[in-house]
Amino acid sequence: MNEVYAHSRVTTVSVIRRKQLLPLGGAPRVAKDQSVRVRELIAVTEVPTGHRLINAAAMLRIPPEKLGPYLVKQEGELVEKGEVLASRRVRFRLRPLQVVAPIDGYIRWVGDGRILLEGTREQIEVYSPVPGRVFAVKPEEYIIIESRGAEIQIAWASGDPIWGTLKLMDSEPSLTTETGRFNIDHRGAVVAIGSPLTREFLQEAVDIRVKGLIAPSMHASLIPLVGEAGIPVGLTQGFGHLPMSERIFSLLKTYNGRELALDVRAEDWRETRPAIIIPIDSLVPPDDQGASQTFKPGSKVRVLQPPYRGEIGTIKAIPETPRRLESGLWLPGAFVEVPSGETVYVPFANLEHLG
């Protein structure tokens, strides 16, 4: 790999394109250039609830090739849970040996003495993460929605994509997170703070039932708790104890009270990054600052996290895949030569691009 986009791309007014990957068999419900609302249905598909492979011959105590005559149900037939699929009478037994369906569904395949059941199908619906227009459609693969507004590509996110009203709590970035500030106005809102997310603040957010949280950073040990919280969380800077960058905080302050999308998806960390998107109807020319900033071998960077915090180094190589950190997390990053001459692996979220 030669280059990747710098970890924080912040734009005030820009054309934004978000790729929505479709599940297998996804059928688009929209066409190219069609206008869509946020959370509008754009594709559907049906997927089986599960599969079960049953060794029927073993259960009937017969060789695999002799299963055929004992089948009660044939390939392609619908079956209900508990229904007999195959049966064999045995001497000196009052009841026959039987194979019963463990799930509702249909017989997908029979062979080698086995029966493959496919569960009943359920509909999967795909919705637009932002309002805009359909830029591109590729059935069964993806739909790209184009919107116009402010975009902040963030370092990490968890949960499901959401749409809600931004409520910024702080007046400036900080390293100290105060608790006891939630009120009824925060219920159902996307709450942003300029200081690191703490266990206590997360618990208060869950209790008041916010729709989502945006913070600059948090300790990696909180990841399991964030997963249990049931609310989407986005980190603008990364893991550790970091305040929000002045530029990101200023942008959120400008649009405080407006609706935004917290799109936590990151199908490919080099292409679709988690992002905060604030749709804007504006005639101001696109401000795409940061779009041309790329990490590549030879780039000068500043390390934002200990033990090399503040040191300026040079990127020596960028691996194709994320690497495991001491914390146990797998994150994309680069090998950086620091002033001591040592080459260390640093996640992109902990690097500032200098040129």
KEMARMAR-338276 format. One line per 4 residues: number of its first residue (from 1); their letters; for each residue x, y, z of C-alpha. Coordinates in steps of 0.05 Angstrom, whole numbers, plus 5000, padded with zeros to 4 digits. Layout:
residues N
NUM) a) X,Y,Z ~ ... .
END
This chain:
residues 355
1) mnev) 5000,5000,5000 ~ 5027,5069,4982 ~ 4979,5117,5014 ~ 4914,5124,5054 .
5) yahs) 4873,5184,5075 ~ 4892,5220,5138 ~ 4850,5198,5197 ~ 4809,5262,5206 .
9) rvtt) 4777,5292,5145 ~ 4737,5352,5166 ~ 4696,5393,5116 ~ 4649,5450,5128 .
13) vsvi) 4610,5446,5063 ~ 4624,5389,5016 ~ 4594,5337,4970 ~ 4590,5274,5012 .
17) rrkq) 4581,5204,4984 ~ 4565,5146,5030 ~ 4567,5075,5003 ~ 4513,5029,5032 .
21) llpl) 4533,4957,5022 ~ 4476,4910,5006 ~ 4467,4840,5035 ~ 4469,4780,4989 .
25) ggap) 4411,4784,4940 ~ 4396,4857,4958 ~ 4345,4886,4910 ~ 4347,4963,4903 .
29) rvak) 4282,5001,4914 ~ 4311,5066,4886 ~ 4340,5088,4820 ~ 4400,5131,4801 .
33) dqsv) 4388,5206,4812 ~ 4326,5193,4855 ~ 4318,5238,4916 ~ 4316,5202,4983 .
37) rvre) 4299,5222,5054 ~ 4339,5201,5114 ~ 4320,5130,5136 ~ 4282,5119,5071 .
41) liav) 4279,5046,5049 ~ 4328,5037,4991 ~ 4337,4962,4986 ~ 4308,4896,5011 .
45) tevp) 4328,4823,5011 ~ 4307,4758,5043 ~ 4356,4715,5081 ~ 4347,4648,5116 .
49) tghr) 4345,4650,5192 ~ 4395,4593,5194 ~ 4417,4526,5168 ~ 4420,4457,5201 .
53) lina) 4459,4398,5172 ~ 4431,4333,5200 ~ 4467,4266,5196 ~ 4403,4228,5183 .
57) aaml) 4437,4162,5163 ~ 4474,4159,5229 ~ 4410,4173,5268 ~ 4374,4117,5230 .
61) ripp) 4435,4071,5238 ~ 4442,4058,5163 ~ 4496,4069,5111 ~ 4493,4138,5079 .
65) eklg) 4475,4112,5010 ~ 4413,4076,5037 ~ 4378,4138,5064 ~ 4331,4149,5004 .
69) pylv) 4277,4097,5019 ~ 4269,4122,5090 ~ 4256,4195,5073 ~ 4187,4220,5092 .
73) kqeg) 4202,4289,5064 ~ 4238,4303,4999 ~ 4287,4357,4976 ~ 4251,4423,4966 .
77) elve) 4193,4409,5012 ~ 4171,4456,5068 ~ 4175,4428,5138 ~ 4156,4451,5208 .
81) kgev) 4196,4443,5272 ~ 4183,4374,5301 ~ 4159,4344,5235 ~ 4187,4276,5216 .
85) lasr) 4238,4279,5159 ~ 4258,4206,5157 ~ 4236,4143,5193 ~ 4259,4071,5199 .
89) rvrf) 4226,4013,5235 ~ 4274,3968,5274 ~ 4260,3898,5299 ~ 4249,3891,5374 .
93) rlrp) 4234,3966,5381 ~ 4164,3991,5396 ~ 4178,4058,5362 ~ 4214,4072,5297 .
97) lqvv) 4279,4110,5293 ~ 4262,4180,5269 ~ 4295,4244,5245 ~ 4254,4306,5261 .
101) apid) 4263,4378,5238 ~ 4296,4421,5291 ~ 4272,4486,5257 ~ 4218,4511,5210 .
105) gyir) 4241,4517,5138 ~ 4251,4473,5078 ~ 4297,4417,5056 ~ 4352,4451,5016 .
109) wvgd) 4392,4389,5000 ~ 4396,4313,5012 ~ 4460,4273,5000 ~ 4514,4231,5031 .
113) gril) 4465,4209,5084 ~ 4453,4280,5107 ~ 4395,4329,5104 ~ 4408,4404,5099 .
117) legt) 4352,4447,5126 ~ 4346,4521,5110 ~ 4307,4562,5160 ~ 4248,4606,5143 .
121) reqi) 4268,4670,5108 ~ 4264,4739,5139 ~ 4265,4806,5103 ~ 4326,4850,5113 .
125) evys) 4314,4924,5099 ~ 4368,4975,5081 ~ 4356,5049,5094 ~ 4390,5113,5071 .
129) pvpg) 4436,5139,5126 ~ 4429,5211,5101 ~ 4381,5253,5058 ~ 4405,5266,4988 .
133) rvfa) 4403,5234,4920 ~ 4422,5166,4893 ~ 4490,5174,4860 ~ 4501,5101,4839 .
137) vkpe) 4466,5034,4843 ~ 4497,4965,4835 ~ 4444,4911,4850 ~ 4465,4860,4903 .
141) eyii) 4528,4901,4918 ~ 4518,4973,4939 ~ 4480,5039,4934 ~ 4517,5105,4940 .
145) iesr) 4478,5164,4969 ~ 4504,5234,4953 ~ 4490,5290,5001 ~ 4515,5360,5014 .
149) gaei) 4538,5384,5082 ~ 4591,5382,5136 ~ 4628,5317,5147 ~ 4675,5295,5202 .
153) qiaw) 4708,5229,5191 ~ 4722,5200,5260 ~ 4771,5152,5290 ~ 4725,5098,5319 .
157) asgd) 4651,5083,5327 ~ 4605,5029,5354 ~ 4532,5013,5346 ~ 4482,5027,5291 .
161) piwg) 4475,5088,5245 ~ 4428,5140,5275 ~ 4396,5207,5258 ~ 4382,5258,5312 .
165) tlkl) 4389,5328,5340 ~ 4458,5350,5362 ~ 4464,5373,5434 ~ 4534,5399,5450 .
169) mdse) 4545,5402,5525 ~ 4612,5437,5534 ~ 4635,5507,5517 ~ 4706,5485,5499 .
173) pslt) 4749,5423,5494 ~ 4776,5396,5559 ~ 4809,5337,5593 ~ 4760,5338,5651 .
177) tetg) 4691,5306,5643 ~ 4638,5332,5691 ~ 4577,5289,5708 ~ 4508,5308,5732 .
181) rfni) 4493,5353,5673 ~ 4439,5313,5637 ~ 4367,5337,5635 ~ 4303,5318,5599 .
185) dhrg) 4325,5359,5537 ~ 4380,5308,5524 ~ 4332,5249,5520 ~ 4331,5224,5448 .
189) avva) 4387,5271,5426 ~ 4457,5258,5400 ~ 4499,5287,5457 ~ 4570,5312,5443 .
193) igsp) 4624,5330,5494 ~ 4693,5360,5485 ~ 4726,5316,5539 ~ 4741,5241,5545 .
197) ltre) 4683,5194,5555 ~ 4682,5163,5624 ~ 4645,5104,5654 ~ 4603,5151,5698 .
201) flqe) 4583,5196,5640 ~ 4565,5135,5597 ~ 4520,5109,5652 ~ 4484,5176,5659 .
205) avdi) 4474,5178,5583 ~ 4443,5108,5585 ~ 4398,5128,5643 ~ 4371,5190,5609 .
209) rvkg) 4363,5150,5544 ~ 4403,5192,5495 ~ 4402,5170,5422 ~ 4478,5172,5414 .
213) liap) 4543,5199,5442 ~ 4601,5236,5409 ~ 4666,5245,5449 ~ 4738,5256,5431 .
217) smha) 4767,5195,5465 ~ 4759,5141,5518 ~ 4800,5086,5550 ~ 4800,5022,5510 .
221) slip) 4775,4985,5572 ~ 4707,5017,5562 ~ 4694,4981,5496 ~ 4655,4924,5528 .
225) lvge) 4612,4973,5567 ~ 4598,5014,5504 ~ 4575,4950,5471 ~ 4528,4935,5529 .
229) agip) 4501,5006,5531 ~ 4459,4997,5469 ~ 4472,5067,5442 ~ 4519,5087,5385 .
233) vglt) 4584,5120,5407 ~ 4633,5158,5362 ~ 4703,5179,5380 ~ 4733,5237,5341 .
237) qgfg) 4806,5229,5363 ~ 4814,5157,5385 ~ 4832,5117,5448 ~ 4866,5146,5508 .
241) hlpm) 4855,5212,5546 ~ 4850,5265,5493 ~ 4808,5329,5486 ~ 4769,5342,5422 .
245) seri) 4808,5380,5369 ~ 4791,5454,5364 ~ 4769,5448,5292 ~ 4720,5391,5304 .
249) fsll) 4693,5424,5367 ~ 4683,5490,5331 ~ 4645,5456,5275 ~ 4599,5419,5324 .
253) ktyn) 4588,5485,5361 ~ 4568,5519,5296 ~ 4515,5467,5282 ~ 4492,5455,5353 .
257) grel) 4417,5441,5353 ~ 4415,5417,5281 ~ 4400,5346,5258 ~ 4458,5302,5240 .
261) aldv) 4474,5230,5222 ~ 4523,5190,5263 ~ 4542,5138,5211 ~ 4583,5087,5250 .
265) raed) 4594,5039,5191 ~ 4665,5024,5168 ~ 4661,4969,5116 ~ 4731,4985,5092 .
269) wret) 4775,5031,5134 ~ 4808,5057,5071 ~ 4742,5075,5037 ~ 4681,5082,5082 .
273) rpai) 4700,5112,5150 ~ 4654,5125,5209 ~ 4630,5196,5203 ~ 4588,5252,5231 .
277) iipi) 4547,5282,5174 ~ 4508,5347,5180 ~ 4466,5359,5117 ~ 4467,5432,5095 .
281) dslv) 4430,5468,5040 ~ 4481,5520,5020 ~ 4509,5555,4959 ~ 4578,5563,4991 .
285) ppdd) 4631,5529,4948 ~ 4654,5462,4976 ~ 4708,5466,5029 ~ 4745,5401,5023 .
289) qgas) 4802,5415,5070 ~ 4837,5351,5090 ~ 4813,5311,5030 ~ 4881,5316,4996 .
293) qtfk) 4920,5299,5060 ~ 4945,5228,5055 ~ 4988,5184,5097 ~ 5043,5153,5054 .
297) pgsk) 5115,5130,5063 ~ 5157,5192,5075 ~ 5100,5233,5105 ~ 5117,5274,5167 .
301) vrvl) 5070,5260,5225 ~ 5061,5280,5298 ~ 5045,5224,5348 ~ 4985,5242,5391 .
305) qppy) 4989,5187,5445 ~ 5040,5164,5497 ~ 5093,5139,5500 ~ 5114,5179,5439 .
309) rgei) 5064,5235,5447 ~ 5086,5300,5414 ~ 5144,5269,5376 ~ 5150,5283,5302 .
313) gtik) 5168,5224,5259 ~ 5168,5197,5188 ~ 5123,5142,5160 ~ 5167,5084,5137 .
317) aipe) 5113,5035,5115 ~ 5038,5024,5115 ~ 5014,4952,5123 ~ 4955,4927,5082 .
321) tprr) 4916,4904,5142 ~ 4903,4929,5214 ~ 4952,4906,5268 ~ 4940,4883,5339 .
325) lesg) 4959,4933,5394 ~ 4979,4918,5466 ~ 4908,4935,5486 ~ 4883,4877,5444 .
329) lwlp) 4850,4922,5392 ~ 4862,4913,5318 ~ 4870,4981,5285 ~ 4897,5007,5218 .
333) gafv) 4961,5047,5224 ~ 5032,5059,5200 ~ 5104,5043,5219 ~ 5134,5109,5242 .
337) evps) 5208,5125,5253 ~ 5212,5169,5315 ~ 5270,5216,5332 ~ 5306,5162,5373 .
341) getv) 5313,5122,5309 ~ 5264,5069,5332 ~ 5208,5047,5285 ~ 5141,5037,5320 .
345) yvpf) 5071,5019,5297 ~ 5021,5075,5310 ~ 4946,5074,5293 ~ 4924,5128,5244 .
349) anle) 4876,5153,5298 ~ 4937,5173,5339 ~ 4974,5208,5283 ~ 4970,5280,5259 .
353) hlg) 4989,5291,5186 ~ 5042,5346,5178 ~ 5060,5338,5105 .
END
